Amino acid sequence: MPKPVVLIAEVLSPATIEALGPDFDVRDVDGTDREALFAALSDADAVLVRSATRIDEEALAHAPQLKVVARAGVGLDNVDIKAATAAGVMVVNAPTSNIVSAAELTVGHILSLARRIPAAHASLSAGQWKRSSFTGAELFEKTVGIVGLGRIGALVAARLAAFDMRVVAYDPYVTSARAQQLGVQLLSLDELVAESDFLTIHMPKTPETTGMIGAEQFKAMKPTAFVVNVARGGLIDEVALHEALVAGEIAGAGLDVFTSEPPAEGGTARPLLDLPNVVVTPHLGASTEEAQEKAGVSVARSVRLALGGDLVPDAVNVAGGVIDPYVRPGISLVEKLGQIFAALATSPLTSLDVEVHGELNDYDVSVLKLAALKGVFTNIVSETVSYVNAPLLAEQRGIAVRLIKDDVSDEYRNVITLSGALSDGSQLSVSGTLTGPKQAEKLVGINDHALELPIEKHHVVMLYTDRPGIVAVYGQKFGEAGINIAGMQIARQAAGAQALSVLTLDSPVSEDLLEDVSAAIDADLFRQIEITEV
């Protein structure tokens, strides 16, 4: 069987190739040569890029078997995520690869501004010795305002706290409890710009955040204050920044990113480069050997997971994001519950509720909805099911899917239930949990029948009218056929009512035997469930 083809479209670290391992046919192409790229994509299963290669709708049209686009870095401006999603192609990046490098560059800019290091270097290199011209300021007991308290903002906060600075932040999506954890005081944006001696911005670029630090904010800042941007060009209004610097409304600025890169003649950023109180770098936030290696290794691992049909936490066109270790064991459980649900369904599914009960709701459990869909479709569609195309498969089939969270779980710490409506008007629910220090996967409910049985590879589920001798009948039938019953549980709500038997078998059962046993016990429902490993 041929190995999956992984295309390297730009120069990546040797560690990236090493992380891919020997299981792939790794090929190189110049991603900036469109014709060569299109030809190479014709049989590629994955393509790894940095920032120079454009993977757009045209490129995707030349890649009929492409499964994943991996960007060895943070930004995704060169990847058409919408077109990739429509084509069922996963897009992954390395969102945490450069966070330390970006945080450290931020601190570097702040120190450079405070101590006027670049200007002093230039002066001394020119043969001058003007110590009095470069008097700076200490960071000690100054206030640093952080706009955006995400991963990079939090790292900046931790590093500047070590300078004994007062750290304040503005972030409408961060709770006061999280800020307190970080030792940061939350303020409104107006309060923050007025109180900061140094202001650094770490927000994503969106229509709402573009130009969020502009003329109004500069007028409210101290004349001794400095502003730093190593996040995204355009978050600071460059025209307003130039005017504020020239007018003395603020003391200086440190910039690593610009609205147009590189800054062009006639552009809004170009005049900033000529000001003596501006420190600039050419978008170096991720430009460390460590960050580049982390990015390559990270996406290489994601490619391995994607081509294996596994969950890829860094997939940007899949809901969920990074998975908390407390949630992760539930992924396999929920996929298996999805397979059991699909096997028991008597007609097509029209709606599905993924109900999460218990302590899990303290975490982001959105990935469990994806796991449920992947499990439901794994054995009922012809194509390979992934976390990218499972929601699309549901949408194409008109299946409404909801994630329902409830903190209450009476019998177990956590219970996950897949509850769905079927096209024949019936309802079906399947519940599971994880128990013990080894987090054993257990089936704990089917419809209104409570049970507790480890989930194994081979199961038979039977629903029949409760009466004496039924266990002996099917036990004998399976025994005569050489099928060993490894475990079983029977649940009923009342004597003489419907009873549910769930058997764990050591081996699969033939269709003929299933029909024979079903007829012998006059079963209302008789299903064999084969769990595909997840």
C-alpha positions in Angstrom: 0.0 0.0 0.0 1.5 3.4 -1.0 2.4 5.8 1.8 0.4 9.0 2.1 2.1 11.9 0.3 3.1 14.9 2.4 4.2 17.9 0.5 6.7 20.4 1.9 6.1 23.7 0.1 8.6 25.8 2.0 11.9 25.4 3.9 11.2 23.9 7.3 13.4 22.7 10.1 15.0 19.2 10.0 13.1 18.5 13.2 9.8 18.9 11.2 10.8 16.1 8.8 11.9 14.0 11.8 8.6 14.5 13.6 6.7 13.3 10.5 8.5 10.0 10.8 8.9 7.2 8.2 5.2 6.6 7.5 4.9 9.2 4.7 6.2 9.9 1.2 7.7 13.3 1.9 8.2 15.5 -1.2 9.5 19.1 -1.7 8.1 21.8 -4.0 8.6 25.5 -4.3 5.3 26.7 -3.1 5.7 30.1 -4.7 5.9 28.5 -8.2 2.1 28.1 -8.8 2.4 25.7 -11.7 4.8 23.4 -9.8 2.6 23.6 -6.7 -0.5 22.6 -8.6 1.2 19.7 -10.2 2.6 18.5 -6.8 -0.8 18.8 -5.1 -2.4 16.4 -7.5 -1.7 13.4 -5.3 -0.9 15.1 -2.0 -2.6 14.0 1.2 -1.1 16.9 3.2 0.8 20.1 2.5 3.0 22.0 4.9 3.5 25.8 4.3 4.8 28.9 6.0 3.8 32.3 4.8 4.9 32.5 1.2 2.7 29.7 -0.3 -0.9 30.5 -1.0 -3.4 27.7 -0.5 -6.6 29.2 -2.0 -9.6 27.9 -3.9 -7.6 27.5 -7.1 -4.9 25.5 -5.3 -7.4 23.3 -3.6 -9.1 22.5 -7.0 -5.8 20.9 -8.0 -5.7 18.7 -4.8 -8.4 16.1 -5.1 -7.2 13.9 -2.2 -5.8 16.6 0.1 -6.9 16.1 3.7 -4.9 18.7 5.6 -3.2 22.0 5.1 -0.6 22.8 7.8 0.8 26.3 8.4 4.0 26.1 10.4 3.2 29.3 12.3 0.4 31.3 13.8 -1.1 33.5 11.0 -3.3 32.0 8.3 -3.6 34.9 5.9 -2.3 32.7 3.0 -4.8 29.9 3.5 -8.4 30.1 2.4 -10.1 28.5 5.4 -13.6 28.8 4.0 -12.7 27.1 0.7 -10.7 24.4 2.6 -13.7 23.7 4.9 -16.0 23.4 1.9 -13.6 20.9 0.4 -13.5 18.9 3.6 -9.8 19.8 4.1 -8.6 20.4 7.7 -6.5 23.5 8.3 -4.0 23.4 11.2 -1.5 25.8 12.5 0.8 26.1 15.5 -0.9 28.7 17.7 1.4 28.4 20.6 4.7 28.0 18.8 5.7 31.6 19.0 4.1 32.8 22.2 7.2 32.9 24.3 9.2 34.5 21.5 6.5 37.2 21.0 6.3 37.8 24.7 10.0 38.2 25.0 10.2 40.6 22.0 7.5 42.7 23.7 9.7 43.0 26.8 12.6 43.7 24.6 10.8 46.6 23.0 9.7 48.0 26.4 13.3 47.9 27.7 14.6 49.4 24.4 12.1 52.3 24.8 12.7 52.8 28.5 16.5 52.8 28.2 16.8 54.2 24.6 19.0 51.3 23.7 18.8 51.5 19.8 19.5 55.3 19.7 22.4 55.0 22.2 23.8 52.1 20.1 23.5 54.2 16.9 25.2 57.2 18.5 28.1 55.2 19.9 28.6 53.3 16.6 28.8 56.7 14.9 31.8 57.6 17.2 29.9 59.8 19.7 29.9 59.5 23.5 26.7 61.3 24.7 25.7 59.7 27.9 23.6 62.6 29.0 21.5 62.4 25.8 20.2 58.9 26.6 18.9 59.2 30.1 16.1 56.6 30.5 13.5 55.4 32.9 13.2 52.4 35.2 10.4 49.8 34.9 10.3 49.5 38.7 6.9 50.5 40.1 5.7 51.7 36.7 2.3 50.6 35.3 2.1 48.4 32.3 -1.3 48.2 30.6 -1.9 45.0 28.6 -4.7 45.1 26.0 -5.6 41.4 25.5 -4.9 39.0 28.2 -4.7 35.8 26.1 -1.7 33.5 26.1 0.9 36.0 25.0 -0.6 38.8 27.1 -0.5 36.5 30.2 3.2 35.7 29.5 4.0 39.4 29.2 2.2 40.0 32.5 4.3 37.3 34.2 7.6 38.6 32.9 6.9 42.3 33.7 5.6 41.4 37.2 9.2 40.2 37.8 10.3 43.8 37.2 8.0 44.8 40.1 5.7 46.6 37.7 2.0 47.2 38.4 0.2 45.1 35.7 -3.3 46.1 34.6 -5.2 44.8 31.6 -8.2 45.3 29.4 -9.9 42.2 28.0 -13.7 41.9 27.8 -13.5 38.1 27.6 -11.4 37.4 30.7 -13.1 36.9 34.1 -11.9 38.7 37.2 -11.1 35.3 38.7 -8.7 34.5 35.8 -7.1 38.0 36.1 -6.6 37.5 39.8 -4.9 34.2 39.1 -2.5 36.1 36.8 -1.9 38.8 39.4 -3.5 41.4 37.0 -6.0 44.1 37.7 -8.8 44.4 35.1 -9.7 47.9 33.9 -11.8 49.5 31.2 -9.9 50.5 28.1 -10.3 54.2 29.0 -9.0 53.6 32.5 -6.1 51.5 31.2 -4.8 54.1 28.6 -5.0 56.9 31.2 -3.0 54.9 33.9 -0.4 53.1 31.8 3.3 54.1 31.6 3.7 51.4 29.0 0.8 50.1 26.9 1.2 46.8 24.9 -1.5 45.3 22.7 -2.1 41.6 22.2 -5.4 41.3 20.4 -6.4 39.4 17.2 -7.1 41.6 14.2 -10.9 41.9 13.6 -13.1 44.6 12.3 -13.8 45.5 15.9 -10.1 45.7 17.0 -8.7 47.4 13.9 -7.6 50.9 14.9 -8.7 50.3 18.5 -5.8 52.4 19.8 -6.2 55.7 18.0 -6.3 59.5 18.4 -8.8 59.4 21.3 -6.6 56.9 23.3 -3.4 58.8 22.6 -4.9 62.0 23.9 -5.8 60.2 27.1 -2.4 58.8 27.7 0.4 60.3 29.8 2.9 62.4 27.8 5.6 60.1 29.3 3.9 56.9 28.1 5.1 54.4 25.5 3.0 52.1 23.3 4.1 48.7 21.9 2.6 46.5 19.2 4.1 43.1 18.3 0.7 41.5 17.6 -0.9 42.6 14.3 -0.5 45.6 12.1 -3.5 47.9 12.1 -4.5 47.4 15.7 -2.9 50.9 16.3 -4.0 53.7 14.0 -0.6 54.6 12.4 -1.6 58.0 11.2 -2.9 58.9 14.7 0.2 57.4 16.3 2.5 59.6 14.1 0.5 62.7 15.0 0.6 61.8 18.7 4.4 61.2 18.6 5.1 64.5 16.8 2.8 66.5 19.1 4.4 65.0 22.2 1.1 63.4 23.4 3.1 60.2 24.1 6.8 59.6 24.5 7.5 56.8 22.1 6.5 53.6 20.4 7.9 50.1 19.7 6.5 48.4 16.6 7.2 45.0 15.1 4.1 44.9 12.8 2.6 47.3 10.3 -0.6 47.8 8.3 1.4 47.1 5.1 4.5 44.9 5.3 7.1 45.9 4.4 6.2 49.6 5.0 5.9 51.1 1.6 6.7 54.7 0.5 3.5 56.7 0.8 2.0 54.2 3.3 0.8 55.1 6.7 3.6 53.3 8.5 6.6 54.8 6.5 6.7 58.2 8.3 7.0 56.4 11.7 10.3 54.9 10.7 11.9 58.3 10.5 11.0 59.4 14.1 13.8 59.3 16.7 11.4 58.1 19.5 10.2 55.0 17.6 11.9 51.5 17.8 11.0 49.2 14.9 11.7 45.6 14.0 10.7 43.8 10.8 8.0 41.5 12.1 10.3 39.3 14.3 7.7 38.0 16.8 8.2 34.4 15.6 11.7 34.8 14.3 13.6 32.7 16.8 15.1 29.3 16.1 13.1 27.8 18.9 9.8 29.2 17.6 10.4 28.0 14.1 11.3 24.5 15.3 8.3 24.4 17.6 6.0 25.4 14.8 7.3 22.8 12.4 7.2 20.0 14.9 3.7 21.0 16.1 2.2 20.9 12.6 4.0 17.7 11.7 2.4 16.1 14.7 -1.0 17.5 13.6 -0.5 16.1 10.1 0.1 12.7 11.6 -3.1 12.9 13.7 -5.1 14.3 10.8 -4.0 11.6 8.3 -4.8 9.0 11.0 -8.3 10.3 11.3 -7.7 11.4 14.9 -8.6 14.6 16.8 -6.3 17.5 15.9 -6.6 20.0 18.7 -4.9 22.8 16.6 -7.3 22.5 13.7 -8.6 26.0 13.1 -11.7 25.0 11.1 -12.9 22.6 13.8 -14.6 23.8 17.0 -13.0 22.9 20.2 -9.5 24.2 20.3 -6.9 22.9 22.8 -8.4 20.1 24.8 -8.1 20.1 28.6 -6.6 16.9 30.0 -9.7 16.4 32.1 -11.9 16.4 29.0 -9.6 14.3 26.7 -10.5 10.8 28.1 -14.1 11.6 27.3 -13.4 11.9 23.6 -12.8 8.1 23.0 -15.8 7.3 25.2 -18.1 9.6 23.3 -17.0 8.3 19.9 -17.8 4.8 21.0 -21.2 5.9 22.4 -21.8 7.4 18.9 -21.1 4.0 17.3 -23.4 2.3 19.8 -26.1 4.9 19.1 -25.8 4.4 15.3 -26.0 0.6 15.7 -29.1 0.7 17.8 -31.0 3.3 15.6 -34.0 1.8 13.9 -34.3 4.6 11.3 -32.3 7.7 10.2 -31.4 10.3 12.7 -33.1 13.6 12.5 -31.7 15.4 15.6 -29.0 14.7 18.2 -28.4 16.1 21.6 -25.0 15.6 23.2 -25.7 16.0 26.9 -22.8 16.4 29.3 -23.7 16.0 33.0 -21.4 16.6 35.9 -18.0 18.2 36.7 -16.9 18.2 33.0 -19.0 21.3 32.5 -16.3 23.3 34.3 -14.3 22.9 31.1 -14.7 23.5 27.4 -16.4 20.3 26.2 -17.4 21.5 22.7 -15.0 18.8 21.3 -17.4 16.1 22.6 -20.0 17.2 20.1 -17.6 16.5 17.3 -16.6 13.2 18.9 -20.2 12.1 19.0 -20.8 13.0 15.3 -17.6 11.2 14.3 -18.8 8.1 16.2 -22.3 8.2 14.8 -21.0 8.4 11.2 -17.9 6.1 11.5 -19.7 2.9 10.5 -22.6 4.3 8.4 -20.9 6.4 5.6 -18.5 5.2 2.9 -16.0 8.1 3.3 -13.4 8.4 6.1 -15.0 10.4 8.9 -12.9 13.1 10.5 -13.5 16.0 13.0 -13.7 18.3 10.0 -16.3 16.5 7.8 -18.5 15.0 10.6 -20.4 18.3 11.1 -20.7 18.7 7.3 -22.1 15.2 7.1 -24.7 16.1 9.7 -25.6 19.3 7.9 -25.9 17.5 4.6 -28.3 15.1 6.2 -30.4 17.8 7.9 -29.5 16.5 11.4 -29.8 19.2 14.0 -27.1 18.9 16.7 -27.0 20.5 20.1 -24.5 20.4 23.0 -26.4 20.5 26.3 -24.5 21.1 29.6 -25.8 20.3 33.1 -23.7 20.4 36.3 -25.9 17.7 38.0 -25.0 14.0 37.8 -26.6 12.0 40.5 -24.9 8.6 40.3 -21.5 9.3 38.7 -19.1 12.2 38.7 -19.8 12.6 35.0 -22.3 11.1 32.5 -22.5 11.8 28.8 -25.7 11.0 27.0 -26.4 10.9 23.3 -30.1 11.5 22.8 -31.7 11.6 19.4 -34.9 11.7 17.5 -35.3 9.2 14.6 -37.3 9.6 11.4 -39.8 6.9 12.5 -40.8 9.1 15.4 -39.0 7.1 18.0 -36.4 8.4 20.5 -33.1 6.8 21.4 -30.6 7.5 24.1 -27.2 6.0 25.0 -25.2 7.0 28.1 -21.7 6.3 29.3 -19.2 7.3 31.9 -15.6 6.9 32.9 -14.9 5.2 36.3 -11.9 4.4 38.5 -8.3 5.6 38.4 -7.9 4.0 35.0 -10.9 5.9 33.6 -12.6 2.7 32.4 -15.2 3.4 29.7 -18.6 2.1 30.7 -22.0 1.9 29.1 -24.5 3.0 31.8 -27.8 3.4 30.0 -29.8 2.6 26.9 -33.1 4.5 26.8 -34.8 4.0 30.2 -32.7 1.0 31.1 -29.9 1.6 33.7 -26.9 -0.7 33.6 -23.1 -0.6 34.0 -21.0 -2.6 31.6 -17.4 -2.0 30.3 -17.4 -1.0 26.6 -15.6 -3.7 24.6 -15.1 -4.6 21.0 -18.0 -7.0 20.5 -21.5 -6.5 22.0 -25.0 -7.9 21.4 -28.0 -5.8 22.6 -31.3 -7.6 22.9 -34.7 -6.2 23.9 -37.5 -8.7 24.6 -40.4 -9.5 26.9 -39.1 -10.6 30.3 -40.0 -14.2 31.1 -38.2 -17.3 32.6 -35.7 -19.2 30.6 -34.7 -16.5 28.1 -31.0 -16.3 29.3 -30.8 -20.1 29.0 -32.1 -20.0 25.5 -29.6 -17.5 24.1 -26.8 -18.9 26.3 -27.3 -22.3 24.8 -27.5 -21.0 21.2 -24.2 -19.0 21.6 -22.5 -21.9 23.4 -23.4 -24.4 20.6 -21.9 -22.0 18.1 -18.7 -21.6 20.1 -19.3 -18.0 21.0 -18.1 -17.2 24.5 -20.1 -14.7 26.6 -17.4 -12.6 28.4 -19.9 -10.5 30.4 -23.5 -9.5 30.5 -26.0 -7.4 32.2 -29.8 -7.4 32.2 -32.0 -4.4 33.0 -35.7 -4.3 33.4 -38.2 -1.9 34.9 -40.7 -4.4 36.1 -41.3 -8.2 36.1 -42.9 -9.3 32.8 -42.1 -6.0 31.1 -39.5 -5.4 28.5 -36.0 -6.5 29.5 -32.7 -5.3 28.0 -29.7 -7.7 27.8 -26.3 -6.4 26.8 -23.7 -9.1 26.2 -19.9 -8.8 25.8 -18.6 -11.4 23.5 -15.1 -12.6 22.7 -15.8 -12.8 19.0 -18.3 -11.5 16.4 -21.5 -13.4 15.6 -22.6 -14.5 12.1 -25.8 -13.0 10.7 -27.4 -16.5 10.6 -26.8 -17.0 14.3 -28.2 -13.6 15.1 -31.4 -14.3 13.2 -31.7 -17.7 14.9 -31.2 -16.3 18.5 -33.5 -13.3 17.8 -36.3 -15.7 16.6 -35.8 -18.0 19.5 -36.4 -15.3 22.1 -38.9 -13.3 20.0 -36.8 -10.2 20.3 -38.2 -6.7 19.8 -34.7 -5.4 19.1 -31.6 -7.5 18.3 -28.3 -5.7 17.3 -24.7 -6.7 17.1 -22.3 -3.8 17.8 -18.8 -3.9 16.6 -16.7 -1.1 18.1 -14.2 0.4 15.7 -11.1 1.4 17.6 -10.8 5.2 17.9 
